[in-house]
Amino acid sequence: MQSTDKRPLSWLLQQFQLKPGKPAIFSGLRSLFILGVPIGIGIITGHPSESAIATMAAWFVGMVNVDGAYRQRATAAIAATIGVTLMFLIASLVSNHFWLAIPTTFLVIFIAGLASIYGNVAASVSLVTSIMFVISLAKFASFSNWSTLIQHCVLCLAGGTWTSVLLLGLWVVRPDVPAMQIVANCYLSLSRFVSLASQRGLNPNERQEWTQRFLQAQDTVIQDLTSARSVWTTIWTRQRGANLRGNNLLVLIEDVNQIVNSVVALSELLAIASEHQLFYRLEKEIQQVIEELAIALQMLSEAIAKGKNSVHLEDLDRTVEALEHQWKVLRAQIFNQTINVQIDEYPDVVNIRKITASLTKLAQQIHIDADVVTDLIQGKQRSTAQRDISPPAQSERAAIIEPLRNNFTFESVLFRHALRLAIITTFAELLASVLPLPRGYWITLTALVALKPNFGGTSETTVQRVIGTVLGGIIGITLVLLLKNPLAMSTTGYTYAICFLSLVFVAMSVRSLSYSIFIILLTPAIILLLNVISAGGWEVGVLRIFDSFLGGVLALLGSYLLFPHWEREKLPTQLEKTIRANLTYFQQVIANYLHQQNASTDSMNMLRHQAALENANANAAAQRLFSEPRHVQGEIEPVMTLIIYIRGFFSSVTTLAEHKREFSGEYQFSELKLLTDTIIQILEDLADALGRGQLPQPLPALDSYLEAIHNQIEQLHTARLSEIAKNSDTLTSTLKAVREQTPLSTELDRIVNEIKVMHCVIARLQE
């Protein structure tokens, strides 16, 4: 969870902080092409005002935010085209009748707000259609005769169709690009995740900050993995089978999942090992291997995105060889008693061996994926059956009536948001009509865009939009004054168009990296566009700043006053779901140990993925809580602590799941079933306590079970040290039991500690 710096300068700089990634140059060029054609036609034909309708429609359809297959993007673009044309028509019919325009605004915005129940794509389409309605109602729409109305609607339809056709054209030319790009994004976020793992021991004083960044990076990988599976399913299940490229991409997608699990387990092992001195004999080599793994994953990402085989793993192989050599040296010193290892230190030896083996396996996995990327680029066959990988299940077709029926209640957060959005937007429209402001609809637009389902999202968007509008307005005013200069008057129209398109290009390129910078660049673009359509001068910039500020205030007031649903009220339910998802995952892993059964890979992956998603949801809920007013938040520290320890529990369970591959079950702790049954009962009670708002039951005795396990593991270590003293270098049953049971004992210790902290924190929250 991100910490928020409250110092004014640091807080201001945070508003302009770029997200990880590169500018979307292709998106900027596409926007340039989308807008350049209708603007160019308008200038050439001498009808810039009329072409503005087509330009706005094309722009809004192009701004529909859909990350997925071209089929999904094209469907969204067609829906947006129909939507913006319909909104223009409705706005035209009611614009001349104030008594009709106000209730129509409420109805249109309320229906558009409810569209978010069908997902992010529907929400994005509804937002651009709502914006088109507000602008059309105030600026373009004025019903005088049917002939003009039909002409304007055709222009609107033509603008949206132009954007849709452009997307469809890209679909035909580059059908697999979205899938390639999103898989490349998976490996890029995975590279950052692995890179953070190498930084665990660098700054012990900043361990909490590192933990937050590491968990956020893990959530990002899980989200990218979910998106990649969704895109793959959308493209190839419709084709009733994947082609060569689809098979290779599927292998790469599922390998991301395996690497994430291995890195989570590795991080857990590093956390344990770093507490002991023996680890620091290999720390340098371990860190170098992890750094090279991150570099290799980044090279894989670039190769997938660019379609060029540019993966070189020589440095990775060299660092792995150096680590294995140093491990052999350390092991020989222990066997030769050059290093005196006590019984209580022997688990450190086992742990370092396991870290070395894990890093070697990760390097081997990278080599396999590099071969897959080569096959992907060269179009070679690679069978998924050999890798025990099955295609993601195709989601059922979404119903239309059922989600609406379930959410058409005041208890629904989305229903409340739609109603709140309609009330505030309608009030802003009323205010804009009453106040003597030339472009008062900017008040309505700001309120419409800034108002989010939660207060934190509203306040963040409002602040970024207002700051961006102020700075962008200053830039816009400066440009207008410069372009009014007599030296530029002869080519003013072309200069306006060039400046406008340049600003749009840069704005759309950085849109995914920073909303604040996007608004800073978008604001002068709009000011220039309005000066092309109609005379306005530099005063337009001042008006936009004032209107945006007023609209932002309305959005904040609406979010705070109109039936808010604070995160503190919803958080216990989310935490309950999170604990139950992790509990189900734990039960399956332990069942594999106790009954020597191996759940199917798909089943285990599904349980792990569901737990990871709920962990990310809990983290997002906590972030929303932190952005709410102080008097509403309550105590924050227990919430942060609980989520961190739930995530720690997930990491411990994942480590056990990975260790199960080396577990034969020939040697079994006698108290294992009793201990794990007790842990399951405690977790069920903690989830029930959160759901019912009650104190959890007192903790049963866990230490007695752990003590029995510790005695058994100590006996194994004593026996193994005796073997080492006799120079026994063979794989004995004792050595096998030590390798299997030591990591299990260590993780059980950590799980018990995590359970105790979770119990204590939940008791504090319930009090």
N, C-alpha and C positions, 0 to 999 in steps of 0.2 A: 504494500500500500504506500502510495506516494505521500511523502510529507509535504505539507504546504508551508512555505516560508511567508510569514506575515509582514516582513519588512517591506515598506512601500516600493523601493527600487527593485528588490528581488521579485516581489509579487508582479510588478509591471513587466519585468523581463520575462517572467514565466508565461505571460499571455502571448508572447511572440516566439516561444520556444518551438523549434521544428521537431516534428516526429521523426523517428528513424526512417530512412528511405531516401530515394532520389526523386527529383522533380519529374512529374509525368509529362515529359515533352510531347509524347504522342497525343495525349489528351489535349494539350495546348494547341497543337497543330490541327487536331480535329475540330476544336472549337473555332479556330481561326478560319478554317474552311467552311464550317457550318454558317458562320456569321458573314464571312466575306462575300459569299455569292449573293444573298439577298440585298446586302448593303450596296454591292457593286451594281447590281441591276437597278436599284433605286437611283443611284447617282447617274448612271448612264441614261436612264429613261427620263430623268428629271422629276421623279416622284419619290423623294426620300421619305416624306411623311407616310405615304401609303406603304412603302416597303418596310417601315418600322414595325408594322403589324406582323408581317411574315418573319422579320428578324427576331422579334420577341418570342414568337411561337417556336421558331427553330432553336433559339437559345434555351428556352425552358425545357423543351423536349430533350435537348442535349445534356441538360443538367440533372436529369433523372439519374440517381446514384445507384447503379446496379453492378455489382461485382459478380460475374458469373459467366455462363456460356452465352454465345451470341444469340441463341434461341431466347433465353431469358431477357437479354437486353433488347432484342427486337420486339418481343411481346410488350415489354414495358414502354418502349418508344411509341409503338402503335397505340397503346392505351393512353399514353400522355397526349399524343396528337389528337385523338378523339376528345379527350378530356379538355384540353385547352380551347379547342374549337367550340365545344359545347358551353364552356364557361363564358367565352366571348359572346356567344349568341344570347345566353341568359342575361348577362350584364347589359347587352344592348337593349334588350326588351324592357328592362326595369329601370334603366339609368335615368330616364326623364321623369320618373315618379318617385319622389323621396319616400312617400309612405309605403311604397312597394319595395324599394331598394333595400331598406333597413331589415325588414323581416326575411327577405330573400338572402341577404348576407348571412344572417344567423343560420338559416336552414342549410345553405351551401357549405358553410364552414363546419357546421356540426356533422353533416354527412361525411365531409372530407376527413374530419378528425377521427371518425369511427373507422375509416379505411385502414388505420394502423393495426387493427386486430388481425388483419390478413398478412401481416409481415412487413419487413423493411421496404420491399419493393413497392408494395401498395402505398405505404406511408410516403415514400419519395414521390410517387406519381401524384398522390393527393395534394402534397405540398405545392408542387409546381402548378397544378391546376388551380389551387386556391389563390396563389400569387397572380396568376393570369386573370382570375375573376376580379380581384381587387384593383389591379392596374387598369383593366378594361373598363370597369365601372367608373373609374375616375378620369381616365385619360383618353381612351380611344372610342369607347362605346357611346353612341348617341343616335338613337333610332330616329331617322328622318324619313326614310322610305325603304321599302323592301329591296329595291335594286342595289342601293348602297350597302345595306346590311349583308345581302348575299355576297356581294363583291368582297367585303371585308372578311367574311367567314371563309371564303375561298382562299384569300391571302393567308389567313391563319392556318387553314388546313394545308396549304402548299408549303408553308414554312416548316410545320411539323413533319410533313411527308418527306421533305428534302432531307431532314435529319434521319428519319427512319430508313430511307433508301440508302443513305450513306452507310448506316450500320449494317443493313442487309448486304450491301456490296462487300464490306469487310468480311462478313460471314462467309460469303462465297469464296473470296480470295484466300482468307487465312482462317479456316474453320477451327483449327486446334489451338490457336494462339491463347485464348483465355485459360485453357487447361494447362498449357505449358507454363504460362506466366504465374498461375497460382501455385503450381508445384514448385517453381523456382522460388516463389515467396516463402513457401514452407521451409526450404533448405536454407534460405537467408535468415529467417527468424530462428531456425535451429542452430545456425552458426553463432548467432548472438547469444543464444541460450548456453551453448557449450563454452563460449568465450567467458561468460560470467562464471561458469564453474571453475575455470582456472584462476579466478581472482579471489577465491574463498579465503585463502590464508594470507593475502597481501596486507590487509589493513584490519587487524583484530579489533581496533577501536571503532571501526565502522561496520561491524558485523550485522547490526540490525538493518542498516541502509542496504547492505549487500543482499540480505535475505529478501527484502522487499523488491529489489530490482530483479533478483533471480526468480522469484515467484511470478512477477509480472511477465518476465520473458517466457516462463513456462506457459502461462495463460495465453500469450500471443501465439505460441506454437500450436497449442490445442485448438485455438480459434481458426488459425490458418489451415490446420489439418481437417477440421470440420468443413470448412469452405471447399477445400480441395476434393474431399469425398463427394460433396454435394454437386460440384461442377462435373466431376467425372461421371456420376450417376446420371445427371441431366443429359450429357452428351451421348454416352454409349448405351445406356439402357433403352433409349429410344431407338437406337440402331439394332437392338436385340443382339448385342454382342460387340465386343471391342475389336478394333483392328490391331495391327502390330503396334502402332504408336500408343493406342489405348492400353494394351497389356503392359507395355513398359512403364507407362505413367502410373498404372495401378501398383506395380511393384515398388516404384519409388515412393508413392504415397504411403503405402503400408510400412515401408522401411523407416519412414520418419517416425511412425508410432513406436517401432522397436527401439530406435536410437534414443528417443525421449525417455523411454522406460529405463534404458541402460544408463543414461546420464543422471536421472533421478536417483537410481541406486548408487551410482558412482559418487554423487554428491553426499549421500548419506554415509558411505564408507569413508570419504575424505573428512567429514565432520567428526567421525569417531577417531580416525587415525591421527588427526591434527592435534589431539589432546595429549599425545604421547611423544616422547623424544625420538623413538626409533623411526618415526615417519620422516623426520627432517633429514635423515641420511639419503632419502630418495626424493625429497620435495622438489628439487630443481628439475630432475628428469621427468617427474610426473607432470609438473606444470608445463614443461616444453611439449610433451606429447599432447596435452589437452589443447594448448595453443595451436599446434599443427592440425589437430582434428577440426578446430573451428575454421582455420584457413582452408582446409580441404573441403569442408561443407560449403564455404563461400564460393570456392571454385566450381563446385557442382552446381550451385545456384546460377552462376553466370553462364555456365555451359548449357544448362537447360533453357535459360531465357534467350540466349543468343543463337542457340542451335549450332554451336561450334564446340568441338571437343578440345577443351583447353585445360584439362585436369592433369596436374603433375603431382605425384605423391611421393617423390623421392625424399623430400625433407621429413615427411611423416614417417616413412619407413626407417630413416636414420635415427630419429628420436625414439622410436619404439625399440629398435635394437639397442640403443644406449640404455634405456630403462631396463630391458631384460638382462643386459650384462650387469648392471649395478645390482639388480635383485639377486642374481646368481652369486655375485661377490658377497653381498650381505648374508645370503643364506649359507655360503661356505664358512663365513666367519662365525655364524651361530653354531653350525655343525662342529667346527673345530674348536669351539668354546673360546675363540678370540673375543667374542662378545658374550658376556655372561647374562643369560636370559633367565629371569625368575619365573615362577609359576604364574604369578599375576600379570607378567608381561607377555606371556606367550600368545594371548589373543591378538596382540599388536602384530606379531609375526604373521599370523593367519590372515589378518586384515590387509596387510601390505601385499601379501601374495595375491589376495583376491583383487586388490586395486590394479596390480600389474596385469593380471589375467583379463580383467574387464577392459582395460585400455587396449590390450592386444586384440581382443575380440572386436572392439569398436573400430580399430584400424582395419581389421579384416572386412568388416561390414562396409566401410568407406570404399575399399577396393572393389567389392561386389557392386556397390551402387555406381562407381565410376564405369564399370563394365556395362551396366544397364544403360547409363547415359550414352555411352558409345553406341550401343545397339539402337537406342532411341534416335540418335542423330543419323545413323547409317541405315535405319529402317530394317534391322535384323529381327528375327523372331526370338522371343523369349517366353517360355511357357510359365504361366502363373501357377500351374499345378505343382511344379517342382518346388515352389517356394511356400506351399501351404497357404496360399492367399486366395481368398474368394472375393468376388466383386461386392461392393457395399450394397446393402439392401435398398431397393427403390422405395421411396416414401409413398404412402398412399395419397391418392388425389385429394387435395384439401376440399373440405365441404365449404359451402357458402353460408347456408342458413344457420348451422349449428354454432359456429364461433360468434355470430351476431346475436343469437339467442342467449348464449352463455354470458356475453358481455353487456347485454342491454339491461343493466341493473346499476343502481347507484353504488353498489359495492365494488364494481369494476373500476380499476385505476384508469383504463383507457376510456371508459364511458365518462368518468369525471373530467378527464383531460379534454375530450371532445366538447363537452358542455362548457367547460371553462374557456376553451379556445374560441368557441362560438360567441360567448358573452363578451369577452374582452375585444375580439375583433369587431364585433358589431358596435360596441361602445366607442372603439377607436374610429370606426367609420362615421358614426354619428358626430363625434367630436371634430373630425376632419371636415365634415359638412357644415358644421356650425361656425367653427373658427374661420376668420378671414385669412386663410393661408392658401397661397397659389397651388401648392402641391401637398396638401394635407394628407393625401393617401399614403405618404411615406410613414406617417404615424401608424397607420393600419398595417402596412407591410412589416415594419419592425416588430410590432406586437405579435403578428402572425408567425414570423420566423423565429423570434426569440423564445416564445412560450413553449415549454417542454412539459412532458408528463410529471417531472419531478422538479423541486425547487432548485436543487444543485445544478441541473442541466440548464434551467432557465437563467439563473444568475451568471453562470459561466458564459453562455451564449450572449447574454445581454451586455456583459462587460466587454467581451471581445468585439461585439458588433459596434458598440458605442465608441470604444477607443479606435477601432479600425475606421469607423465613419468620420471621426474627427480628423484623424491624420490623412485619410483619403480625401476628405473634403478640402483640406488645405492644399493638397496636391492638385485636386481638380480646379480649384479657384485659380491657382498659379498658372495652370495650363490654359484656362480660358483667357486670362489676362494676356498671356504671351501670344496666344493665337489671334487676339484682337489687335495685335501690333500691326501697323500699316504695312510693314515689310512682308507679313504673312497673309495679308488680306486677299491677295490675288489667287492664292491656292488654298484658301481656308477650308473648303469642303473636303478636298483630298487630304489635307493635313489632319483635320478632325478624324477622318476615317482611319488614317494610318495610326494615329495615337490611340484611338479607340481599340482597334484590332490588336495593337501591340500590348496594351494593358490587359485585354481579355486573354491573350495568349499566355502571358506570364501568370495571371491570376489563376487560370485553369490548370496551369502546370504545377502550381504550389498548393492547390486546393486541398489535396490529401495530406499535406505536411503541416499546414497552419491555417486555421480558419481566420485568425486575426489578420495575417498578411493577405489572405485572399480578399477580405473585405476592404483592406487598405487600397488594393489595386482595383477592385471592382467599383468602388465608389467614384473615383474620377472617370472611369469608363462610362458609367451611367450619366454622370454630369455632362460629358462630351456628347453622348448619344442624344440627350434631351436638347442640347444646344443645336444639334443638327436638325432635329424634328421641328423645334420651335425656338424662337428667341428667348433667352433666359439670362445670359450673362453670368458673371461670377456670383450673383446673388443666389443662384441655384445651389451652390455649395453650402452657403450659410443656412439656407432653408433645410437642406438635407441633414445637416448636423443637428439643428434644433429639433426637427421632426423625429429623427432617430433617437435622440435622447428622451423625448416625450414618450415615444412608443416603447422604449426599453423600460421606463418607469411603470407604464401600464402593465407590461408583461410581468414585472416583479411583483407589483401589487396583486395582480390576478393570481399568480402562483402562490402567494402567501395568504391571501384572504379568502379566495373562493374554494371552499371544501377541499383543503389540502389533505393528502394522505401521506403523513410523514414517514420517513424510512424507519424510524425507531419503532413504529407500530408494526411494520412488515418484517423487520429483521429477524425476530424469533422464528417465524415460519420458514424463512430461507435457511437459517442456521439448522433448524430441525431437518429439513430436506438434505442439507449438506452432510450432516452426521449420519443420516440413514443411508445415503448413497455410499459413504465411506465404510459404513458397517457392512453393507451387502458385499462390497468388494473384499473386505477382511474375511468375512465368513467363507467365501469361495476359496480364497488363498489358503486359509487354515484347513478347510476340508481337504484340499489337495495334499497337505502334509499328514493329516491324521489318518486318512483313508487310502492314501497312496493312489488317488485318482487324479487324472489330468483332465480338467475341463477343456472343452474345445477352445482353440485359439480365438475364434470369433466371439465366443461367450465371455472369455476373460477380457478380451479387448473392449467389449461393450461395457462391462462392469467398470473397468478401469477408466474408460473414456467418460462414462456417466459421472463417476466420482470426481474426475478432473473438471468437468463442466460445472458441476455444482460448487466446487471449490472456487472456480472463477466467478460464478454468480455471487457467491458470498462476498468475495473480494470487491466486486462491482457495487454490491449493496452497501458495503462499508464506505466505499468512496463517496457514494451519494449521501450517506449519513454525515460524513465529515464536511460536506459542502452546505449543509443546512444551518439555519440560525443556531447560535450557541445555546440558547435557552431550550431548544427543541432536542438537541443532540443527546443530552444526558451524559453519562460517563462513556468516554471513548476508549480509554486504555483497556478495559476488560474485553471489549469487542475485538480490538486489534490482537490482543494476546490469544483469545480463543481461536481466531481464524488462523493465526500463525501456527498454533499447536495442532489444529485440524490438518493443516497442510503438512506439518511434520509427521503426523500419523499416516497420512497418505504416502509420504516418501518412505516411511518404514515398511508399510505393507507392500509397496512396489519393490522394495529391496528384497523382501521375503519371496515375492512372486518370481523375481529374477533368480534368486538363489535356489528355488525349487528345481531348476534344471540340473543342478549338481547333487540333488538329494535322492539317495537310494531308499531311505527309510529302514535300513537294516538296524540302525541304532535309534531308539526313540526315547525322549525324555518321559519319565513316568508321570510327571505332573503337567505335561503340556495340555492335555484335554481339559483338565480342571481349570488351569489358568485361562485358557482361551474362552472357555464357556463363561467364566466370570467376567472377562473383558466384554464379551458380547452382551451380557446382562447389564453391565454398567452403561454401555453405549445406548442400549435401548431405553434405559431409564433416563439418561441425559436428554435424548431426543424427546421422550415423553414430557420431561420437565419443561423443556422449551415450548412444546406445543400447548401444554396446559397452563403455563405460567406459574408453575409450582417449584418448590425447592426439590432438588434431586435427593434420592435416598442416600444415607451414609455409605461411604465406600466400604465394601467388604475387604477381608484380609487378602491382599495380593502378594505381600512380601513373603509370606510363608511358602507360597508356590515357587516364587523366584529363588528363595534360599535353597530349596530342594534341587532346582535346576542348576544353581551355582555349584552346589556340592558335586553333582554329577559331572559337570564340565571341568571342575578342578581335578577330579580323579582322572579324567581323560588327559588333561594337560600334564599331570604328574607322570602318567604312564608314557606319554610321548617324549617328555624330556629324558626319561630313563632310556628310551630307545636311541635318542640322539647321542647320549653319553656313550653308547655302545657302537657309535658310528653306523647306525642302521639307516641306510638311505633308500630302502625299498618301500614300496607302497603297502604298508601293513594295514590291518583292520583298524588299529588304533589311529593311525594317521588319517585314514578315510573318515572315521567317526569325528575326529577333531575338525577336519575341514568342513564337514557337513553341519556339525552341531555348534561350533563356535559362533559363526555369523547368526545362526538362529537365536542363540542365547543373548547375543549382543542386541539384536533388534527387539527381542522381547523385553529386555531392560528398558530400552528407549520407549517402546510402546506403553509400558506401565507408567513411566514417568509422564508421558504425554497425556495419558488418561487421567492421572491425578491432577495435573494442571487444568485440564478441561473441566473436570468436576468442580474444582475450586472456583474457577472463573464463572461457570454457569450458576453456581450458588450465589456468587456476588451479584450477578446480573439479576437474578430472580428476587434477591432481597431489595 
